[in-house]
Amino acid sequence: MLVYAWRVLIVLAGVAGLYAGDYGVVAYTTQSALIAVGYYLAVLYLMGHRRTTEAAAPRLRAAVLSWLLLSGLVLHFVLAGGANPLPGLTGPDPIADWSSFLLHYVLPAMVLVDWLLFRPYGVTRWGDVLLWMLYPLGYAGIALGRGQLGFPYPYTFLNPERLGWPGVGMWIGGLAAGFGVLGTLLIGLDRLRRPRVRPAPPVTNPNWPDPPTPPVTDFGALGAPPAPASALGPALGPAAPVWSETTRPTLFNPAPSAWPPPPPPSPSAWSPSPERPPGVWQPRRPA
């Protein structure tokens, strides 16, 4: 609710300043204020449509802020010579003075607070300052072109008839450099506010069983290969089952049918056989 109310106040301040002033559409102040009002009207609509307080197109919000700050700084330091604007609010033409105060001081300050306090943060890029600079430079070029066609120049520092073309070029270059510094400071501050994403720690559980041991297929790694059954002499009884890693209880086969191995037969079940040499035993045959 606070974010919504604050942005409504931004729109009202811009509309009041535009309505009370006598600025023409060709003035940079008017254009930057119209851009700000249009942007925040769209933001208010999308806030209700998306049910979120985050500003839509946050990189455009930073661009709008830079254009408004340029308007206020040029008026304060270049056109007004750094004079205090508050005493002029009670002058002979208070409506015009209040309009200028709203557009050059109140509106940029409110947008700056919105940019500082309300999300999203850390979305700008270093190259954005070059994109933001296209509008002021394009405005200067169009203003000079209109002046050559016979229309009045909107500002004194853009009038080559008074300053000459070298003087106008120096003013444009100086303002562009100052705007570049301003934009770089805004981007640097925004990047300091970027959320820090830390990687999640690995999940460990001491109760998890070890992974199953794969069957041994490379007997060379364990030493000499096992001797064949014929090299061990004649069989002493029924062939014992061949145990391998695949019949051992594992995580995926906890109770194989062949595990555990049966116990060996007792000696009482064996008897000497005349068919075999003494000392070699075989199971007693049933009668």
Secondary structure, DSSP 8 states (H G I E B T S, - for coil): -HHHHHHHHHHHHHHHHHHHS---TTSHHHHHHHHHHHHHHHHHHHHHHHT--S-SSHHHHHHHHHHHHHHHHIIIIIISTT--SSGGGGSS-HHHHHHHHIIIIIHHHHHHHHHHHSS--S---TTHHHHHHHHHHHHHHHHHHHHHTT---SSGGG-HHHHHHHHHHHHHHHHHHHHHHHHHHHHHHHHHTS-----------TTS----------GGGGSS----GGGG-S--SS------TTTS--SS-SS-TT-S------GGGEEE-TTS-TT-EEE----
